[in-house]
Amino acid sequence: MATTTNITTSYAGEKAAGYISASLLSGETIAQNAITVKPNVKFKEVLKTVSTDGLLKNASCDFDPTSTITLAERILQPEFYSVNLQLCKSDFQSDWDAASMGYSAFDSLPPSFADFILGHVAAKVAQKIEQNIWGGVNANPGEFDGFTTLMSADANVNDVVTAETAFSSATIIAELGKLVSTIPTTVYGKEDVVIYMPTIAFQAYVRALGGFATGGLGANGVDSKGSLWYSQGQSLSFEGIRVFHAPGMPADHMVAAQASNLFFGTGLLSDLNEVKLLDMADLDGSQNCRVIMRASAGVQYAISEDVALYTLA
């Protein structure tokens, strides 16, 4: 049975701009190297951690092994996912793009639509992976446990205590201060520490930096430019710590951690970008085309105690 195809278009002369889909989130977390990507993980990978105490002691003539070495591990285990769509070419024979299929009884999908559907599927998968990285729940189909899901269930993660129930430009700077204050002293100051923010919190921070007497920034904000101070894509920081806009993060969280402590695992990274279109006519004589994609993905962090998690009340 083919994937249901609903065609609700009209034709009024030559098509102007091809096919258009609703806007999709981009996979910024992986694309911007905001976390550590570990490819070539076929089944699982063990993230080994080492901690010691009492290394430095008063010297003596004897060898006295008094320190304790603790070895622990966390498991990064990507899960396998697939995309399976089946389109019937006859659905397009009465469409306004039918002429591009050719006039033979052995049709092919309209070339412009074939290119579009391949790009659309890749973009949809990138969006879902981005959302999974931060807020996925393994019990849901097509999802793996994301960072905020794992951190919320981990008693060793440093949780931020707040009474705020929403992010706003009036309070975001104070709330970011609470998050930074929760970063462990052993982590604070490391060059790869990042504050990861969902869209709503990032918007509030940009607006707060625009001034107008909010957040103690004066009437005109950064460089006295008001709301004109920010350009999309501009890098931001808070108290010297890089701020990263994580569009897939749930709207009630923020995270502070070292990028080297957050891992995304997959088999081949290229699998996340490769979509195949198979014409079944030569295989089973049908009018079907199949869109296929297979990939594996999962996340994990190594050291719980080095992570700070902010959750709205």
Secondary structure as GFF3:
##gff-version 3
##sequence-region A 1 313
A	DSSP	alpha_helix	28	31	.	.	.	ID=ss1
A	DSSP	beta_strand	36	38	.	.	.	ID=ss2
A	DSSP	beta_strand	45	53	.	.	.	ID=ss3
A	DSSP	beta_strand	68	76	.	.	.	ID=ss4
A	DSSP	beta_strand	79	88	.	.	.	ID=ss5
A	DSSP	three_ten_helix	89	92	.	.	.	ID=ss6
A	DSSP	three_ten_helix	98	101	.	.	.	ID=ss7
A	DSSP	alpha_helix	111	135	.	.	.	ID=ss8
A	DSSP	alpha_helix	147	152	.	.	.	ID=ss9
A	DSSP	beta_strand	158	160	.	.	.	ID=ss10
A	DSSP	alpha_helix	172	182	.	.	.	ID=ss11
A	DSSP	beta_strand	193	197	.	.	.	ID=ss12
A	DSSP	alpha_helix	199	209	.	.	.	ID=ss13
A	DSSP	three_ten_helix	222	224	.	.	.	ID=ss14
A	DSSP	three_ten_helix	226	228	.	.	.	ID=ss15
A	DSSP	beta_strand	236	238	.	.	.	ID=ss16
A	DSSP	beta_strand	241	245	.	.	.	ID=ss17
A	DSSP	beta_strand	253	258	.	.	.	ID=ss18
A	DSSP	three_ten_helix	259	261	.	.	.	ID=ss19
A	DSSP	beta_strand	262	265	.	.	.	ID=ss20
A	DSSP	three_ten_helix	269	273	.	.	.	ID=ss21
A	DSSP	beta_strand	276	279	.	.	.	ID=ss22
A	DSSP	alpha_helix	281	284	.	.	.	ID=ss23
A	DSSP	beta_strand	288	301	.	.	.	ID=ss24
A	DSSP	three_ten_helix	304	306	.	.	.	ID=ss25
A	DSSP	beta_strand	308	311	.	.	.	ID=ss26
###
